[in-house]
Amino acid sequence: MKKYRIIPMVAILFFWSCSESFLELEPQQSVADTEALETLGDFESSITGVYNTITGSEYYGRYMMMIPDVMADDVKQNAQANRIEDYAEHIVRVSDGDANSLWTSMYEGINAANSIINSETQLADAVQDEYNHILGEAYALRAQIYFDLVRFFAHHYTFTPEASHLGVPLILEFDVANKPTRNTVKEVYDQVIADMKTALTLMNDVSRTGNSNTLSTISVKALLSRVYLYKEDWPNAEEMATDVIESGEFELISNANYYDLWTTDNSSESIFEISMTEVDNVGGQGIAGLYLPEGFGDYLPSNDVVSLYDSEDARLSTFEIDPLLTGDFASHRMVKYPDINGFDNVKVIRLAEVYLIRAEARAKIGTNISGAQDDLDMVHQRAVATAADNADTGQDLEDAIFLERRLELAFEGQRLWDLMRNKMDIVRTNCTSQTCSISYGSDTVILPIPQNETDANPNIEQNPGYGS
């Protein structure tokens, strides 16, 4: 297999790529050279290319959501599971193709965003608002990709004091001679936050129509609230979440219509989601294919998590009993992704999560406990209409919010990182893997730097536990 350093690998991949979504792009959407961006149309095509890069099965089309969940405790393997099985067993190797695809796709997207950000083209005043919005999208998308990278390939922010442990290389401009080292997790988070803040100064939602398939100032604030949450910057997490909630642009889907959230694109609750059109979708290679029996059916919801839902919980509509499942593999299927053909848009962030972000931030700050309780109630009582108001305080309140995140965000790629940032072990009591308990801080909860990368660039240090 051919070996690349980060920048040459990314540059070359803009002209040929193993990614289905990338090969499907029109040539003008594959612009990698900043000199090729000369008109507003070029920039529009280029930002579309960034969005399309993240739709592939190796990224948001499947593994961004699947890998963190199969590594945690809400998902169990079916008897015939043979896709990303090494992740479920926590025995991923440096030669793993899926880790390499994640790494490559993410840097491909970063390079595409960099091409927009670093362009020196001057456009006419008449289109400046539209151009600035695109530029803001590029900054925000670069930030989101780096946030995803550092979660996959490095331990969580508070793993070391001042987040001084190794993160991922920050590549902000093209340099063919560059052999980068890994920046610290703090440096990566600082860049993510700076990029998102820059995006907010540039984006002009009035100048561009759209929906939750593309970024807006409100969706960037929602994503930024999550970044602050992971950083444990509670005041800023609360502030960003409040801006989103008080914007009035989104509302929770009702209890009676909860399952519509998973069968409807761009619902009132969806803040940012990845479009899966007939052109973009990955078909049976998507998330649904790994959960549904009509596809591969490799993964099942653990009995642990299913048993946590109240009998009146509307979220039980996202599970179906499969009478063909027996023994340890019984008894449910997960149907949050119901379209086996891959046409379900992938929800990146929803209003329910933003309420829970603010609830957690308020609980941690400790000065607005009633506000934290109210935010928790917004999510829990939407799911269980008869539930009483929450009256917890202190650690009990934090525990209730943590549980609600597990119930509300199950199978959305969040569970592993919620456990890690709360410094908790992974304990699988309904375990169908060889590995049923993984200690907090284990080397296996983060992915190896791909061997292609470390072979080509001696400055890249491998993660502990994965050899040289």
C-alpha positions in Angstrom: 0.0 0.0 0.0 1.3 3.4 -0.9 2.5 5.6 2.1 2.0 9.3 2.6 2.7 12.0 5.0 -0.4 14.0 6.0 -0.2 16.9 3.6 1.0 15.0 0.5 -1.6 12.3 1.2 -4.4 14.8 1.4 -3.3 16.7 -1.6 -3.1 13.6 -3.7 -6.4 12.3 -2.4 -8.1 15.4 -3.9 -7.4 13.9 -7.3 -7.9 10.3 -6.5 -9.6 8.7 -3.5 -10.9 5.4 -2.2 -13.8 7.3 -0.7 -17.1 6.7 -2.6 -18.5 10.1 -1.6 -15.4 11.8 -3.0 -15.4 10.0 -6.3 -19.0 11.0 -6.7 -18.1 14.7 -6.6 -18.1 16.9 -9.7 -14.6 18.0 -10.7 -15.3 21.6 -9.6 -16.2 20.3 -6.1 -12.8 18.7 -5.7 -10.8 21.9 -5.8 -7.6 21.5 -3.8 -5.6 24.4 -5.2 -6.4 27.8 -3.8 -5.5 29.4 -7.1 -8.5 27.5 -8.7 -11.0 29.5 -6.5 -11.8 32.5 -8.6 -15.5 33.1 -8.5 -18.3 32.8 -6.0 -19.4 29.7 -7.8 -16.0 28.1 -7.3 -16.3 28.8 -3.5 -19.8 27.4 -3.4 -18.7 24.2 -5.2 -15.7 23.9 -2.9 -17.7 24.2 0.3 -20.1 21.6 -1.1 -17.1 19.4 -1.5 -16.3 19.7 2.1 -19.8 18.7 3.2 -19.7 15.8 0.7 -16.3 14.6 2.1 -17.8 14.0 5.5 -20.8 12.0 4.2 -18.8 8.9 3.3 -19.2 5.5 5.1 -15.8 6.0 6.6 -16.9 9.1 8.4 -20.4 10.4 9.2 -22.1 8.0 6.8 -21.3 5.2 9.2 -18.2 5.0 11.4 -18.4 8.3 13.2 -21.5 7.1 14.9 -20.8 3.3 15.0 -17.2 3.0 16.2 -17.6 5.0 19.5 -20.7 3.0 20.3 -19.4 -0.5 19.6 -16.4 0.4 21.8 -18.7 1.2 24.8 -21.6 -0.6 26.6 -24.9 0.2 24.8 -24.1 -2.1 21.9 -23.5 -5.8 21.7 -22.3 -7.9 18.8 -24.6 -10.3 17.0 -23.3 -13.8 16.5 -22.2 -13.2 12.9 -20.6 -9.7 13.4 -17.5 -9.3 11.4 -17.4 -5.5 10.7 -15.5 -3.3 13.0 -15.4 -6.3 15.3 -11.9 -5.4 16.5 -13.3 -2.2 17.9 -15.9 -4.0 19.9 -13.2 -6.3 21.2 -10.7 -3.4 21.8 -8.0 -5.1 19.7 -7.5 -2.6 16.9 -4.2 -2.7 15.2 -2.0 0.0 13.7 -2.7 -1.5 10.2 -6.5 -1.2 10.7 -8.1 0.0 7.5 -11.0 1.8 9.1 -8.8 3.8 11.4 -6.8 4.7 8.4 -9.9 5.7 6.5 -11.1 7.9 9.3 -7.8 9.7 9.5 -7.5 10.1 5.8 -11.1 11.3 5.3 -10.8 13.9 8.1 -7.6 15.3 6.8 -9.1 15.4 3.3 -11.9 17.5 4.7 -9.5 19.7 6.5 -7.4 20.3 3.4 -10.6 21.2 1.4 -11.5 23.7 4.1 -8.0 25.1 4.2 -8.2 25.7 0.4 -11.1 28.1 1.0 -9.7 29.7 4.1 -6.3 30.4 2.6 -7.5 31.6 -0.8 -6.3 35.1 -1.6 -9.1 35.7 -4.2 -10.8 39.1 -3.9 -14.5 38.9 -4.8 -16.8 41.9 -5.7 -18.5 43.7 -2.9 -21.9 42.6 -4.2 -21.2 39.0 -3.2 -19.1 39.6 -0.1 -21.8 38.5 2.3 -22.2 35.2 0.5 -18.5 34.7 0.3 -18.1 35.5 4.0 -20.7 33.0 4.9 -18.9 30.3 2.9 -15.7 31.2 4.6 -17.4 30.9 8.0 -18.7 27.5 7.0 -15.1 26.4 6.1 -13.8 27.6 9.5 -16.6 25.8 11.3 -16.2 22.6 9.4 -12.5 22.5 9.9 -13.1 23.0 13.6 -15.7 20.2 13.7 -13.4 17.8 11.9 -10.5 18.5 14.2 -12.8 18.0 17.2 -13.7 14.6 15.8 -10.1 13.7 15.1 -8.9 14.6 18.6 -11.7 12.6 20.2 -10.9 9.5 18.1 -7.1 9.6 18.3 -6.4 11.1 21.7 -7.6 10.9 25.3 -10.2 13.3 26.6 -9.4 16.9 27.5 -9.0 16.4 31.3 -6.9 13.2 31.0 -3.8 15.2 32.0 -3.4 18.6 33.7 -3.8 21.4 31.1 -4.6 18.8 28.5 -0.9 18.5 27.8 -1.1 15.0 26.3 -0.7 14.4 22.6 -3.6 15.2 20.3 -3.3 15.3 16.5 -1.3 17.5 14.1 -2.7 20.9 13.3 -2.4 21.5 9.6 -3.7 24.9 8.7 -2.0 25.4 5.3 -0.5 23.4 2.5 3.3 22.7 2.8 4.6 19.9 0.7 7.8 19.6 2.8 6.0 19.5 6.1 6.4 16.5 8.4 4.3 17.6 11.3 4.4 16.5 14.9 1.4 16.0 17.1 0.0 19.1 18.8 -1.3 18.7 22.4 -5.0 18.2 23.0 -5.1 21.7 24.5 -3.7 23.2 21.3 -6.2 21.3 19.2 -9.1 22.5 21.4 -7.8 26.0 21.3 -7.8 25.9 17.5 -11.2 24.3 17.3 -12.7 27.1 19.5 -10.8 29.8 17.6 -12.1 28.5 14.3 -15.7 28.3 15.5 -15.5 31.8 17.0 -14.1 33.1 13.7 -17.0 31.4 11.8 -19.5 33.3 14.0 -18.0 36.6 13.0 -18.2 35.7 9.3 -21.5 33.9 8.8 -24.5 35.8 7.7 -27.6 33.6 7.8 -29.7 36.2 6.1 -27.6 36.0 3.0 -28.0 32.3 2.4 -31.1 30.1 2.5 -30.8 26.6 3.7 -31.7 24.0 6.3 -30.0 21.9 8.9 -28.0 20.2 6.2 -25.7 23.2 6.2 -24.2 25.2 9.0 -25.7 28.4 10.4 -24.6 30.7 13.3 -27.0 28.8 15.6 -25.7 25.4 14.6 -22.1 26.5 15.1 -23.0 27.8 18.6 -24.6 24.4 19.3 -21.4 22.6 18.2 -19.3 25.0 20.2 -21.4 24.3 23.3 -20.5 20.6 23.0 -16.8 21.5 22.6 -16.9 23.6 25.8 -18.7 20.8 27.6 -16.0 18.3 26.7 -13.4 20.9 27.8 -15.3 21.4 31.1 -15.6 25.1 30.4 -19.0 25.2 32.1 -19.8 28.9 31.8 -19.1 29.0 28.1 -21.0 25.8 27.5 -24.0 27.3 29.3 -23.8 30.5 27.4 -23.6 28.9 23.9 -26.4 26.5 24.8 -28.6 29.3 26.0 -28.0 31.3 22.8 -29.2 28.2 20.8 -32.3 27.5 23.0 -33.3 31.2 23.2 -33.0 31.7 19.4 -36.4 30.1 19.0 -35.3 28.5 15.8 -35.8 24.9 17.0 -38.3 23.0 19.1 -38.5 19.5 20.5 -40.7 17.1 18.6 -43.6 16.1 20.8 -43.9 12.9 22.8 -46.6 11.5 20.5 -44.5 12.1 17.4 -41.1 11.2 18.8 -40.3 8.6 16.2 -40.8 11.1 13.4 -37.5 12.5 14.5 -35.9 9.5 12.9 -37.9 9.3 9.8 -38.0 13.0 9.0 -35.1 15.0 7.5 -34.6 18.5 8.9 -37.1 18.2 11.7 -37.8 21.1 14.0 -35.4 19.5 16.5 -32.5 18.9 14.2 -29.8 21.6 14.4 -27.2 20.1 12.1 -27.5 16.9 10.2 -25.6 15.2 7.3 -27.6 15.0 4.1 -28.0 11.6 2.6 -29.5 12.2 -0.8 -29.6 9.7 -3.7 -26.3 11.1 -4.8 -24.6 11.3 -1.4 -25.9 8.3 0.5 -23.7 5.2 1.1 -26.6 2.7 0.7 -26.3 -0.5 2.6 -22.9 0.5 3.8 -24.5 3.1 6.1 -25.4 2.9 9.8 -28.7 1.2 9.1 -26.9 -1.7 7.4 -25.0 -2.6 10.5 -28.1 -2.6 12.8 -31.0 -3.8 10.7 -31.5 -7.5 9.8 -32.3 -6.6 6.2 -28.6 -5.5 6.1 -25.7 -7.0 7.9 -27.4 -6.8 11.3 -24.1 -7.0 13.1 -24.9 -5.0 16.1 -27.7 -5.0 18.7 -28.8 -2.8 21.6 -27.6 -4.3 24.9 -30.2 -5.4 27.3 -28.5 -3.1 29.8 -29.6 0.0 28.0 -33.0 -1.2 26.9 -33.9 -2.0 30.5 -33.3 1.6 31.6 -36.3 3.0 29.7 -39.5 3.6 31.5 -42.4 1.5 30.1 -44.1 4.8 29.0 -40.9 6.2 27.4 -41.5 7.4 23.8 -38.0 6.5 23.0 -38.9 2.8 23.2 -40.2 3.4 19.7 -36.6 3.3 18.5 -36.4 -0.4 19.5 -38.2 -3.4 18.0 -38.3 -7.0 19.3 -36.8 -9.5 16.9 -38.2 -13.0 17.7 -35.3 -14.6 15.7 -32.8 -13.3 18.3 -32.3 -15.8 21.1 -30.1 -16.3 24.2 -27.6 -13.6 24.9 -28.4 -12.0 21.6 -32.1 -11.5 22.4 -34.3 -9.6 22.1 -34.3 -6.2 20.4 -33.1 -4.4 17.3 -32.4 -0.7 17.2 -34.3 1.3 14.6 -33.1 4.9 14.9 -31.8 4.5 11.4 -34.7 2.8 9.7 -33.9 3.1 6.0 -31.8 0.2 4.8 -31.1 2.1 1.6 -29.1 4.7 3.5 -31.4 7.7 2.9 -31.7 8.6 6.6 -29.9 11.9 7.3 -27.4 11.6 10.1 -28.1 13.8 13.1 -25.0 15.5 14.3 -26.6 17.6 17.0 -30.1 18.1 18.2 -31.9 20.5 20.5 -32.4 17.8 23.1 -28.7 17.4 23.4 -28.3 21.2 23.8 -30.8 21.2 26.7 -28.7 18.4 28.3 -25.5 20.3 27.7 -26.9 23.3 29.5 -28.3 21.2 32.3 -24.9 19.6 32.9 -23.1 23.0 32.8 -25.6 24.5 35.2 -25.4 21.5 37.6 -21.6 21.8 37.6 -21.6 25.6 38.1 -24.1 25.1 40.9 -25.7 28.6 41.0 -28.8 27.7 38.9 -29.9 24.3 40.1 -33.6 24.9 39.2 -32.5 25.8 35.7 -30.6 22.6 35.4 -33.6 20.7 36.7 -35.9 22.5 34.2 -33.6 21.6 31.3 -33.4 18.0 32.3 -37.2 18.0 32.6 -37.6 19.4 29.0 -35.9 16.2 27.7 -37.1 13.6 30.1 -40.8 14.8 30.2 -40.9 15.0 26.5 -40.0 11.3 26.5 -42.1 10.3 29.6 -45.1 12.6 29.6 -46.2 11.5 33.1 -42.8 12.0 34.8 -42.7 14.2 37.8 -40.5 17.3 37.9 -36.9 16.6 38.8 -36.0 17.6 42.4 -32.4 16.3 42.5 -29.4 18.3 43.7 -25.7 17.8 43.9 -24.3 14.5 42.7 -27.8 13.0 42.3 -28.7 15.7 39.8 -25.4 15.1 37.8 -26.1 11.4 37.8 -29.7 12.0 36.5 -28.3 14.2 33.7 -25.7 11.6 32.8 -28.4 8.9 32.7 -30.6 11.1 30.5 -27.8 11.6 28.1 -27.4 7.8 27.8 -31.2 7.4 27.2 -31.6 10.3 24.8 -28.4 10.1 22.8 -28.1 6.3 22.6 -26.6 5.0 19.3 -25.7 8.5 18.2 -21.9 8.1 18.7 -21.7 9.7 22.2 -21.6 7.0 24.8 -17.8 6.2 24.7 -16.8 9.8 25.1 -19.4 10.5 27.9 -17.8 7.6 29.8 -14.3 8.8 29.2 -14.8 12.4 30.1 -16.5 11.3 33.3 -13.5 9.0 34.0 -15.6 5.8 34.1 -14.9 2.2 33.2 -16.7 0.5 30.4 -18.7 -2.4 32.0 -20.7 -4.7 29.7 -23.1 -6.8 31.8 -25.0 -8.0 28.7 -21.7 -8.9 27.0 -21.4 -10.9 23.8 -17.8 -9.9 23.2 -14.6 -11.5 24.5 -13.9 -8.2 26.2 -16.5 -7.3 28.8 -14.7 -4.7 30.9 -12.4 -1.9 29.9 -10.8 0.3 32.6 -10.9 4.0 32.4 -7.8 5.4 30.7 -7.1 2.2 28.8 -4.9 2.5 25.8 -7.6 0.8 23.7 -10.2 3.6 24.1 -8.4 5.7 21.5 -7.4 4.7 18.0 -3.9 4.0 16.8 -2.3 6.6 14.5 -2.4 4.7 11.2 0.7 2.8 10.3 0.8 4.5 6.8 1.2 7.8 8.6 3.9 6.8 11.1 5.8 4.9 8.4 5.9 8.0 6.1 6.5 10.6 8.8 8.9 9.8 11.6 7.8 12.9 13.5 4.4 11.3 14.3 4.5 9.7 17.6 2.3 6.6 18.0 -0.3 6.3 20.8 0.7 4.2 23.8 0.0 0.5 23.5 0.2 0.3 19.8 4.0 -0.2 19.3 6.4 2.1 17.6 
